[in-house]
Amino acid sequence: MNQLLILASPAVHPSTEAFWKHLGEAVVERNDLYVYCLHEGAQSLADPRLANPNVRLFSCPRAAERFSPIPLEHLTLGGPGLLAELVDRSSSIRAYTPS
């Protein structure tokens, strides 16, 4: 099963804590995971929990440029077209937003 987790909430936020909890559970279940960070969600790009080989990491280029503290080699940048492709490939989608 391919799961897409979309993270748009800042690094310190209840939605982001829910994201980390779900990510940990999905990694244990050995699901293939796509994580797409946009807006303030890109603050979490440098977190070591995303360095898992079962996690494919994507981000909005503007968000990565603005919010990510360091460049990442294992990160694929792409906008709405890439996000649409990830949505199409995924059997499950969850979004973590600041609302």
PAMAR-593962 format. One record per residue: x, z, y of N, C-alpha, C in turn. Coordinates in Angstrom, 1 decimal, decimal comma. Atoms other than C-alpha are relative to their C-alpha. Layout:
{n_X: X | n_Z: Z | n_Y: Y | ca_X: X | ca_Z: Z | ca_Y: Y | c_X: X | c_Z: Z | c_Y: Y}
...
END
This chain:
{n_X: 0,8 | n_Z: 0,0 | n_Y: -1,2 | ca_X: 0,0 | ca_Z: 0,0 | ca_Y: 0,0 | c_X: 0,9 | c_Z: 0,0 | c_Y: 1,2}
{n_X: -0,7 | n_Z: 0,0 | n_Y: -1,3 | ca_X: 1,3 | ca_Z: -0,9 | ca_Y: 3,5 | c_X: -0,8 | c_Z: 0,8 | c_Y: 1,0}
{n_X: 0,7 | n_Z: -0,8 | n_Y: -1,1 | ca_X: 0,4 | ca_Z: 1,6 | ca_Y: 6,2 | c_X: 0,7 | c_Z: -0,3 | c_Y: 1,3}
{n_X: -0,5 | n_Z: 0,2 | n_Y: -1,4 | ca_X: 0,8 | ca_Z: 1,0 | ca_Y: 9,9 | c_X: -0,4 | c_Z: 1,3 | c_Y: 0,8}
{n_X: 0,2 | n_Z: -1,2 | n_Y: -0,9 | ca_X: 1,2 | ca_Z: 4,1 | ca_Y: 12,1 | c_X: 0,4 | c_Z: -0,4 | c_Y: 1,4}
{n_X: -0,3 | n_Z: 0,4 | n_Y: -1,4 | ca_X: 1,0 | ca_Z: 3,4 | ca_Y: 15,8 | c_X: 0,1 | c_Z: 1,3 | c_Y: 0,8}
{n_X: -0,2 | n_Z: -1,3 | n_Y: -0,7 | ca_X: 2,5 | ca_Z: 6,1 | ca_Y: 18,0 | c_X: 0,1 | c_Z: -0,4 | c_Y: 1,5}
{n_X: 0,0 | n_Z: 0,2 | n_Y: -1,4 | ca_X: 1,7 | ca_Z: 6,1 | ca_Y: 21,7 | c_X: 0,0 | c_Z: 1,3 | c_Y: 0,8}
{n_X: 0,0 | n_Z: -1,3 | n_Y: -0,7 | ca_X: 1,8 | ca_Z: 9,8 | ca_Y: 22,6 | c_X: 1,4 | c_Z: 0,4 | c_Y: 0,2}
{n_X: -1,4 | n_Z: -0,5 | n_Y: -0,4 | ca_X: 4,8 | ca_Z: 11,6 | ca_Y: 24,2 | c_X: 0,5 | c_Z: 0,8 | c_Y: -1,2}
{n_X: -0,7 | n_Z: -0,8 | n_Y: 1,1 | ca_X: 7,3 | ca_Z: 13,4 | ca_Y: 22,0 | c_X: -0,6 | c_Z: 1,4 | c_Y: -0,2}
{n_X: 0,6 | n_Z: -1,4 | n_Y: 0,2 | ca_X: 5,7 | ca_Z: 16,8 | ca_Y: 22,7 | c_X: -1,5 | c_Z: -0,1 | c_Y: 0,3}
{n_X: 1,5 | n_Z: 0,2 | n_Y: -0,1 | ca_X: 2,0 | ca_Z: 16,3 | ca_Y: 22,1 | c_X: -0,6 | c_Z: 0,3 | c_Y: -1,4}
{n_X: 0,7 | n_Z: -0,2 | n_Y: 1,3 | ca_X: -0,5 | ca_Z: 17,4 | ca_Y: 19,4 | c_X: -0,1 | c_Z: -1,3 | c_Y: -0,9}
{n_X: 0,1 | n_Z: 1,2 | n_Y: 0,8 | ca_X: -1,0 | ca_Z: 13,8 | ca_Y: 18,4 | c_X: 1,3 | c_Z: -0,4 | c_Y: -0,7}
{n_X: -1,3 | n_Z: 0,3 | n_Y: 0,6 | ca_X: 2,7 | ca_Z: 13,3 | ca_Y: 17,8 | c_X: 0,3 | c_Z: 0,9 | c_Y: -1,1}
{n_X: -0,2 | n_Z: -0,9 | n_Y: 1,2 | ca_X: 2,8 | ca_Z: 16,4 | ca_Y: 15,6 | c_X: -0,9 | c_Z: -0,5 | c_Y: -1,2}
{n_X: 0,8 | n_Z: 0,5 | n_Y: 1,1 | ca_X: -0,1 | ca_Z: 14,9 | ca_Y: 13,6 | c_X: 0,7 | c_Z: -1,3 | c_Y: -0,6}
{n_X: -0,8 | n_Z: 1,1 | n_Y: 0,4 | ca_X: 2,0 | ca_Z: 11,7 | ca_Y: 13,4 | c_X: 1,1 | c_Z: 0,4 | c_Y: -1,0}
{n_X: -1,1 | n_Z: -0,4 | n_Y: 0,8 | ca_X: 5,0 | ca_Z: 13,5 | ca_Y: 12,0 | c_X: -0,5 | c_Z: 0,6 | c_Y: -1,4}
{n_X: 0,6 | n_Z: -0,5 | n_Y: 1,3 | ca_X: 2,8 | ca_Z: 15,3 | ca_Y: 9,4 | c_X: -0,4 | c_Z: -1,1 | c_Y: -0,9}
{n_X: 0,5 | n_Z: 1,1 | n_Y: 0,9 | ca_X: 1,2 | ca_Z: 12,1 | ca_Y: 8,2 | c_X: 1,2 | c_Z: -0,8 | c_Y: -0,5}
{n_X: -1,2 | n_Z: 0,7 | n_Y: 0,4 | ca_X: 4,6 | ca_Z: 10,3 | ca_Y: 8,2 | c_X: 0,7 | c_Z: 0,7 | c_Y: -1,2}
{n_X: -0,6 | n_Z: -0,7 | n_Y: 1,1 | ca_X: 6,1 | ca_Z: 13,0 | ca_Y: 6,0 | c_X: -0,8 | c_Z: -0,1 | c_Y: -1,3}
{n_X: 0,8 | n_Z: 0,1 | n_Y: 1,2 | ca_X: 3,2 | ca_Z: 12,9 | ca_Y: 3,5 | c_X: 0,1 | c_Z: -1,4 | c_Y: -0,5}
{n_X: 0,0 | n_Z: 1,4 | n_Y: 0,4 | ca_X: 3,3 | ca_Z: 9,1 | ca_Y: 3,4 | c_X: 1,4 | c_Z: -0,4 | c_Y: -0,7}
{n_X: -1,4 | n_Z: 0,2 | n_Y: 0,6 | ca_X: 7,1 | ca_Z: 9,1 | ca_Y: 2,7 | c_X: 0,1 | c_Z: 0,6 | c_Y: -1,4}
{n_X: 0,0 | n_Z: -0,6 | n_Y: 1,3 | ca_X: 6,6 | ca_Z: 11,5 | ca_Y: -0,2 | c_X: -0,8 | c_Z: -0,8 | c_Y: -1,0}
{n_X: 0,8 | n_Z: 0,9 | n_Y: 0,9 | ca_X: 3,9 | ca_Z: 9,2 | ca_Y: -1,6 | c_X: 0,7 | c_Z: -1,3 | c_Y: -0,3}
{n_X: -0,7 | n_Z: 1,2 | n_Y: 0,1 | ca_X: 6,4 | ca_Z: 6,4 | ca_Y: -1,3 | c_X: -0,7 | c_Z: -1,2 | c_Y: 0,4}
{n_X: 0,7 | n_Z: 1,1 | n_Y: -0,6 | ca_X: 4,1 | ca_Z: 4,2 | ca_Y: 0,7 | c_X: 1,0 | c_Z: -0,8 | c_Y: 0,8}
{n_X: -0,7 | n_Z: 0,8 | n_Y: -1,0 | ca_X: 5,6 | ca_Z: 1,3 | ca_Y: 2,6 | c_X: -0,6 | c_Z: 0,2 | c_Y: 1,3}
{n_X: 0,5 | n_Z: -0,4 | n_Y: -1,3 | ca_X: 5,3 | ca_Z: 2,3 | ca_Y: 6,2 | c_X: 0,6 | c_Z: -0,9 | c_Y: 1,1}
{n_X: -0,3 | n_Z: 0,6 | n_Y: -1,2 | ca_X: 5,3 | ca_Z: 0,3 | ca_Y: 9,4 | c_X: -0,3 | c_Z: 1,0 | c_Y: 1,1}
{n_X: 0,2 | n_Z: -0,8 | n_Y: -1,1 | ca_X: 5,8 | ca_Z: 2,4 | ca_Y: 12,5 | c_X: 0,2 | c_Z: -0,8 | c_Y: 1,3}
{n_X: -0,1 | n_Z: 0,8 | n_Y: -1,3 | ca_X: 5,1 | ca_Z: 0,7 | ca_Y: 15,9 | c_X: -0,2 | c_Z: 1,0 | c_Y: 1,1}
{n_X: 0,0 | n_Z: -0,9 | n_Y: -1,1 | ca_X: 5,9 | ca_Z: 2,7 | ca_Y: 19,0 | c_X: -0,3 | c_Z: -0,8 | c_Y: 1,3}
{n_X: 0,2 | n_Z: 0,6 | n_Y: -1,3 | ca_X: 4,5 | ca_Z: 1,8 | ca_Y: 22,4 | c_X: -0,2 | c_Z: 1,1 | c_Y: 1,0}
{n_X: 0,1 | n_Z: -0,9 | n_Y: -1,1 | ca_X: 4,2 | ca_Z: 3,5 | ca_Y: 25,8 | c_X: 1,0 | c_Z: 1,2 | c_Y: -0,3}
{n_X: -0,8 | n_Z: -1,2 | n_Y: 0,1 | ca_X: 5,5 | ca_Z: 7,1 | ca_Y: 25,6 | c_X: 0,4 | c_Z: 0,3 | c_Y: -1,5}
{n_X: -0,4 | n_Z: -0,2 | n_Y: 1,4 | ca_X: 5,6 | ca_Z: 7,0 | ca_Y: 21,8 | c_X: 1,4 | c_Z: -0,4 | c_Y: -0,3}
{n_X: -1,4 | n_Z: 0,4 | n_Y: 0,2 | ca_X: 9,0 | ca_Z: 5,3 | ca_Y: 22,2 | c_X: 1,0 | c_Z: 1,1 | c_Y: 0,3}
{n_X: -0,9 | n_Z: -1,2 | n_Y: -0,2 | ca_X: 10,4 | ca_Z: 8,7 | ca_Y: 23,2 | c_X: 0,5 | c_Z: 0,5 | c_Y: -1,4}
{n_X: -0,3 | n_Z: -0,5 | n_Y: 1,3 | ca_X: 10,4 | ca_Z: 9,5 | ca_Y: 19,5 | c_X: 0,9 | c_Z: -1,0 | c_Y: -0,9}
{n_X: -0,8 | n_Z: 1,0 | n_Y: 0,8 | ca_X: 12,5 | ca_Z: 6,4 | ca_Y: 18,4 | c_X: 1,3 | c_Z: 0,6 | c_Y: -0,5}
{n_X: -1,3 | n_Z: -0,6 | n_Y: 0,4 | ca_X: 15,7 | ca_Z: 8,4 | ca_Y: 18,2 | c_X: -0,1 | c_Z: 1,1 | c_Y: -1,0}
{n_X: 0,2 | n_Z: -1,2 | n_Y: 0,9 | ca_X: 14,2 | ca_Z: 11,1 | ca_Y: 16,0 | c_X: 0,5 | c_Z: -0,4 | c_Y: -1,4}
{n_X: -0,6 | n_Z: 0,3 | n_Y: 1,3 | ca_X: 16,1 | ca_Z: 11,2 | ca_Y: 12,6 | c_X: -1,1 | c_Z: -0,2 | c_Y: -1,1}
{n_X: 1,0 | n_Z: 0,2 | n_Y: 1,0 | ca_X: 12,8 | ca_Z: 11,4 | ca_Y: 10,7 | c_X: -0,4 | c_Z: -1,5 | c_Y: -0,2}
{n_X: 0,4 | n_Z: 1,4 | n_Y: 0,1 | ca_X: 12,3 | ca_Z: 7,7 | ca_Y: 11,4 | c_X: 1,1 | c_Z: -0,8 | c_Y: -0,7}
{n_X: -1,2 | n_Z: 0,7 | n_Y: 0,6 | ca_X: 15,7 | ca_Z: 6,8 | ca_Y: 9,8 | c_X: -0,2 | c_Z: -0,1 | c_Y: -1,6}
{n_X: 0,3 | n_Z: 0,1 | n_Y: 1,4 | ca_X: 14,0 | ca_Z: 6,8 | ca_Y: 6,3 | c_X: 0,0 | c_Z: -1,5 | c_Y: -0,4}
{n_X: 0,0 | n_Z: 1,4 | n_Y: 0,4 | ca_X: 14,6 | ca_Z: 3,6 | ca_Y: 4,3 | c_X: -1,4 | c_Z: -0,6 | c_Y: -0,3}
{n_X: 1,3 | n_Z: 0,5 | n_Y: 0,3 | ca_X: 10,9 | ca_Z: 3,4 | ca_Y: 3,5 | c_X: -0,8 | c_Z: -0,2 | c_Y: 1,3}
{n_X: 0,7 | n_Z: 0,2 | n_Y: -1,3 | ca_X: 10,0 | ca_Z: 3,2 | ca_Y: 7,2 | c_X: 0,6 | c_Z: -1,2 | c_Y: 0,7}
{n_X: -0,4 | n_Z: 1,1 | n_Y: -0,8 | ca_X: 10,2 | ca_Z: -0,1 | ca_Y: 9,0 | c_X: -0,5 | c_Z: 0,3 | c_Y: 1,4}
{n_X: 0,2 | n_Z: -0,5 | n_Y: -1,4 | ca_X: 10,5 | ca_Z: 0,6 | ca_Y: 12,7 | c_X: -0,1 | c_Z: -1,1 | c_Y: 1,0}
{n_X: 0,3 | n_Z: 1,1 | n_Y: -1,0 | ca_X: 9,0 | ca_Z: -1,6 | ca_Y: 15,5 | c_X: -0,3 | c_Z: 0,7 | c_Y: 1,3}
{n_X: 0,4 | n_Z: -0,5 | n_Y: -1,3 | ca_X: 8,5 | ca_Z: -1,1 | ca_Y: 19,2 | c_X: -0,3 | c_Z: -1,1 | c_Y: 1,0}
{n_X: 0,2 | n_Z: 0,8 | n_Y: -1,1 | ca_X: 7,2 | ca_Z: -2,7 | ca_Y: 22,3 | c_X: 1,3 | c_Z: 0,0 | c_Y: 0,8}
{n_X: -1,3 | n_Z: 0,1 | n_Y: -0,7 | ca_X: 10,4 | ca_Z: -4,0 | ca_Y: 24,1 | c_X: 0,0 | c_Z: 0,9 | c_Y: 1,3}
{n_X: 0,1 | n_Z: -0,7 | n_Y: -1,3 | ca_X: 9,3 | ca_Z: -2,5 | ca_Y: 27,5 | c_X: 0,1 | c_Z: 1,5 | c_Y: -0,2}
{n_X: 0,0 | n_Z: -1,4 | n_Y: 0,3 | ca_X: 8,6 | ca_Z: 0,9 | ca_Y: 26,0 | c_X: 1,4 | c_Z: 0,5 | c_Y: -0,5}
{n_X: -1,3 | n_Z: -0,4 | n_Y: 0,5 | ca_X: 11,9 | ca_Z: 1,0 | ca_Y: 24,1 | c_X: 1,0 | c_Z: 0,0 | c_Y: 1,2}
{n_X: -1,0 | n_Z: 0,1 | n_Y: -1,1 | ca_X: 13,8 | ca_Z: 0,0 | ca_Y: 27,3 | c_X: -0,2 | c_Z: 1,2 | c_Y: 0,9}
{n_X: 0,3 | n_Z: -1,0 | n_Y: -1,0 | ca_X: 12,0 | ca_Z: 2,6 | ca_Y: 29,4 | c_X: 0,1 | c_Z: 1,5 | c_Y: -0,6}
{n_X: 0,1 | n_Z: -1,3 | n_Y: 0,6 | ca_X: 11,6 | ca_Z: 5,6 | ca_Y: 27,0 | c_X: 1,1 | c_Z: 0,4 | c_Y: -1,0}
{n_X: -0,9 | n_Z: -0,4 | n_Y: 1,1 | ca_X: 14,2 | ca_Z: 5,4 | ca_Y: 24,2 | c_X: 1,4 | c_Z: 0,3 | c_Y: 0,6}
{n_X: -1,3 | n_Z: -0,4 | n_Y: -0,6 | ca_X: 17,4 | ca_Z: 7,2 | ca_Y: 25,0 | c_X: 1,2 | c_Z: -0,8 | c_Y: -0,5}
{n_X: -1,2 | n_Z: 0,7 | n_Y: 0,5 | ca_X: 19,7 | ca_Z: 5,1 | ca_Y: 22,8 | c_X: -0,5 | c_Z: -1,3 | c_Y: -0,7}
{n_X: 0,4 | n_Z: 1,3 | n_Y: 0,8 | ca_X: 19,6 | ca_Z: 1,5 | ca_Y: 21,3 | c_X: 0,1 | c_Z: 0,3 | c_Y: -1,5}
{n_X: 0,1 | n_Z: -0,2 | n_Y: 1,4 | ca_X: 18,7 | ca_Z: 1,4 | ca_Y: 17,7 | c_X: 0,2 | c_Z: -1,3 | c_Y: -0,8}
{n_X: -0,2 | n_Z: 1,2 | n_Y: 0,8 | ca_X: 20,0 | ca_Z: -1,1 | ca_Y: 15,1 | c_X: -1,1 | c_Z: -0,3 | c_Y: -0,9}
{n_X: 1,1 | n_Z: 0,2 | n_Y: 1,0 | ca_X: 17,1 | ca_Z: -0,6 | ca_Y: 12,7 | c_X: -1,3 | c_Z: -0,2 | c_Y: 0,7}
{n_X: 1,2 | n_Z: 0,2 | n_Y: -0,8 | ca_X: 14,5 | ca_Z: -1,3 | ca_Y: 15,4 | c_X: -0,3 | c_Z: -1,5 | c_Y: 0,2}
{n_X: 0,4 | n_Z: 1,4 | n_Y: -0,3 | ca_X: 12,6 | ca_Z: -4,6 | ca_Y: 15,7 | c_X: -0,9 | c_Z: 0,1 | c_Y: 1,2}
{n_X: 0,8 | n_Z: 0,0 | n_Y: -1,2 | ca_X: 11,3 | ca_Z: -5,3 | ca_Y: 19,1 | c_X: -1,0 | c_Z: -1,2 | c_Y: 0,0}
{n_X: 1,1 | n_Z: 1,1 | n_Y: 0,0 | ca_X: 8,0 | ca_Z: -7,3 | ca_Y: 19,6 | c_X: -1,2 | c_Z: 0,5 | c_Y: 0,7}
{n_X: 1,2 | n_Z: -0,4 | n_Y: -0,7 | ca_X: 4,9 | ca_Z: -7,3 | ca_Y: 21,7 | c_X: -1,3 | c_Z: -0,2 | c_Y: -0,8}
{n_X: 1,4 | n_Z: 0,1 | n_Y: 0,6 | ca_X: 1,2 | ca_Z: -8,0 | ca_Y: 21,0 | c_X: 0,0 | c_Z: -0,9 | c_Y: -1,3}
{n_X: 0,0 | n_Z: 0,9 | n_Y: 1,1 | ca_X: 1,9 | ca_Z: -10,9 | ca_Y: 18,6 | c_X: 0,6 | c_Z: 0,7 | c_Y: -1,3}
{n_X: -0,5 | n_Z: -0,8 | n_Y: 1,1 | ca_X: 4,1 | ca_Z: -8,7 | ca_Y: 16,4 | c_X: -1,0 | c_Z: 1,1 | c_Y: -0,5}
{n_X: 1,0 | n_Z: -1,0 | n_Y: 0,3 | ca_X: 1,6 | ca_Z: -5,9 | ca_Y: 16,5 | c_X: -1,2 | c_Z: -0,6 | c_Y: -0,8}
{n_X: 1,1 | n_Z: 0,7 | n_Y: 0,7 | ca_X: -1,2 | ca_Z: -8,3 | ca_Y: 15,4 | c_X: 0,4 | c_Z: -0,3 | c_Y: -1,4}
{n_X: -0,5 | n_Z: 0,3 | n_Y: 1,3 | ca_X: 0,9 | ca_Z: -9,4 | ca_Y: 12,5 | c_X: 0,1 | c_Z: 1,2 | c_Y: -0,9}
{n_X: -0,1 | n_Z: -1,3 | n_Y: 0,8 | ca_X: 1,6 | ca_Z: -5,8 | ca_Y: 11,4 | c_X: -1,4 | c_Z: 0,5 | c_Y: -0,4}
{n_X: 1,4 | n_Z: -0,3 | n_Y: 0,3 | ca_X: -2,2 | ca_Z: -5,1 | ca_Y: 11,6 | c_X: -0,5 | c_Z: -0,8 | c_Y: -1,1}
{n_X: 0,5 | n_Z: 0,9 | n_Y: 1,0 | ca_X: -2,9 | ca_Z: -8,1 | ca_Y: 9,5 | c_X: 0,6 | c_Z: 0,3 | c_Y: -1,4}
{n_X: -0,7 | n_Z: -0,3 | n_Y: 1,3 | ca_X: -0,3 | ca_Z: -7,0 | ca_Y: 6,8 | c_X: -0,4 | c_Z: 1,3 | c_Y: -0,6}
{n_X: 0,2 | n_Z: -1,4 | n_Y: 0,4 | ca_X: -1,5 | ca_Z: -3,4 | ca_Y: 6,6 | c_X: -1,3 | c_Z: 0,2 | c_Y: -0,6}
{n_X: 1,3 | n_Z: -0,4 | n_Y: 0,7 | ca_X: -4,1 | ca_Z: -1,9 | ca_Y: 4,3 | c_X: -0,6 | c_Z: 1,2 | c_Y: 0,6}
{n_X: 0,4 | n_Z: -1,2 | n_Y: -0,7 | ca_X: -4,3 | ca_Z: 1,2 | ca_Y: 6,4 | c_X: 0,7 | c_Z: 0,1 | c_Y: 1,3}
{n_X: -0,5 | n_Z: -0,1 | n_Y: -1,3 | ca_X: -3,9 | ca_Z: 1,8 | ca_Y: 10,1 | c_X: -0,4 | c_Z: 1,3 | c_Y: 0,7}
{n_X: 0,3 | n_Z: -1,2 | n_Y: -0,8 | ca_X: -3,7 | ca_Z: 5,0 | ca_Y: 12,1 | c_X: 0,7 | c_Z: 0,0 | c_Y: 1,3}
{n_X: -0,6 | n_Z: 0,0 | n_Y: -1,3 | ca_X: -3,1 | ca_Z: 5,4 | ca_Y: 15,8 | c_X: 0,1 | c_Z: 1,4 | c_Y: 0,5}
{n_X: -0,2 | n_Z: -1,3 | n_Y: -0,6 | ca_X: -1,7 | ca_Z: 8,5 | ca_Y: 17,5 | c_X: 0,2 | c_Z: -0,2 | c_Y: 1,5}
{n_X: 0,0 | n_Z: 0,2 | n_Y: -1,4 | ca_X: -2,5 | ca_Z: 8,5 | ca_Y: 21,2 | c_X: -0,2 | c_Z: 1,3 | c_Y: 0,7}
{n_X: 0,1 | n_Z: -1,3 | n_Y: -0,8 | ca_X: -2,5 | ca_Z: 11,1 | ca_Y: 24,0 | c_X: -1,4 | c_Z: 0,4 | c_Y: 0,4}
{n_X: 1,4 | n_Z: -0,4 | n_Y: -0,4 | ca_X: -6,3 | ca_Z: 11,1 | ca_Y: 24,4 | c_X: -0,6 | c_Z: 1,1 | c_Y: -0,9}
END
